[in-house]
Amino acid sequence: MRTTLTIDDDVAAALKEKAHRAGTPFRQVVNDALRAGLSQAGRRPPKRYRLKPTSLGGVHPGIDLDRALRLADALEDAEIARKLELQK
C-alpha cells in the first residue's frame, strides 16, 4: 500500500541512518519499526519489583557472633572432609 506520512525530522534522520548502516531500503526499515512498535503496543511494562526490608532484630545479649562463626566454619570443614572421604 502506498501512503504519505509526515515524519519528524529527528525520526527520519534516525531511520535513514539505520537503513544506511544495515544496507537495507528506507521503506523496509520504516515497516520493521512500525511492526515492532505495533507488537509492543498492547503490552504493559512489567511491574517493578519492590523489596520491603524487615528488621530481624539485633544480636541478643549473651550471643557471641565470633564463636558462632567459628562453629559454622568448623561444621563446614567437617562436612567437606566427610565428602572427600566418600570419594575415595
C-alpha positions as CSV (number, residue, x, y, z in Angstrom):
1,M,0.0,0.0,0.0
2,R,1.3,3.4,-0.8
3,T,0.6,6.3,1.6
4,T,2.1,9.6,2.6
5,L,3.4,10.1,6.2
6,T,4.7,13.1,7.9
7,I,7.7,12.0,10.0
8,D,9.5,14.3,12.4
9,D,13.0,15.3,11.2
10,D,14.8,13.5,14.1
11,V,12.9,10.3,13.5
12,A,13.5,10.4,9.7
13,A,17.2,11.0,10.3
14,A,17.4,8.0,12.7
15,L,15.6,5.8,10.2
16,K,17.8,6.9,7.4
17,E,20.9,6.3,9.5
18,K,19.7,2.8,10.4
19,A,18.9,2.0,6.8
20,H,22.3,3.2,5.7
21,R,24.1,1.1,8.5
22,A,22.1,-2.0,7.7
23,G,22.3,-1.6,3.9
24,T,18.5,-2.0,3.6
25,P,15.9,0.2,1.9
26,F,14.4,3.0,3.9
27,R,10.9,1.6,3.3
28,Q,11.9,-1.7,4.9
29,V,13.4,0.0,8.0
30,V,10.2,2.1,8.4
31,N,8.0,-1.0,8.0
32,D,10.1,-3.0,10.5
33,A,10.0,-0.2,13.0
34,L,6.2,0.1,12.7
35,R,5.8,-3.6,13.1
36,A,8.0,-3.7,16.2
37,G,6.0,-0.7,17.7
38,L,2.7,-2.3,17.0
39,S,3.7,-5.6,18.5
40,Q,4.6,-3.8,21.7
41,A,1.6,-1.5,21.8
42,G,-0.7,-4.0,23.6
43,R,1.9,-5.0,26.2
44,R,2.1,-3.3,29.6
45,P,5.5,-2.7,31.0
46,P,6.4,-5.2,33.7
47,K,5.5,-4.2,37.3
48,R,8.5,-3.0,39.2
49,Y,9.7,-5.4,41.9
50,R,9.9,-3.7,45.3
51,L,11.7,-5.2,48.3
52,K,10.3,-4.3,51.7
53,P,13.2,-4.6,54.2
54,T,12.3,-6.1,57.5
55,S,14.3,-5.8,60.7
56,L,15.4,-9.2,62.0
57,G,16.2,-7.7,65.3
58,G,19.6,-7.2,66.8
59,V,22.0,-9.6,68.5
60,H,20.6,-10.8,71.7
61,P,22.7,-10.3,74.9
62,G,25.0,-13.1,75.6
63,I,25.3,-14.3,72.0
64,D,28.9,-14.1,70.8
65,L,28.9,-13.9,66.9
66,D,32.6,-14.7,66.7
67,R,32.0,-18.1,68.4
68,A,29.0,-18.8,66.2
69,L,31.1,-18.1,63.0
70,R,33.9,-20.3,64.2
71,L,31.4,-23.1,64.9
72,A,29.9,-22.7,61.4
73,D,33.4,-22.8,59.9
74,A,34.2,-26.0,61.8
75,L,31.0,-27.7,60.8
76,E,31.6,-26.7,57.2
77,D,35.2,-28.1,57.3
78,A,33.9,-31.4,58.8
79,E,31.3,-31.8,56.0
80,I,33.9,-31.1,53.3
81,A,36.3,-33.7,54.9
82,R,33.4,-36.2,55.0
83,K,32.6,-35.7,51.3
84,L,36.2,-36.1,50.4
85,E,36.4,-39.4,52.3
86,L,33.4,-40.7,50.5
87,Q,35.0,-40.0,47.1
88,K,38.0,-42.3,47.9
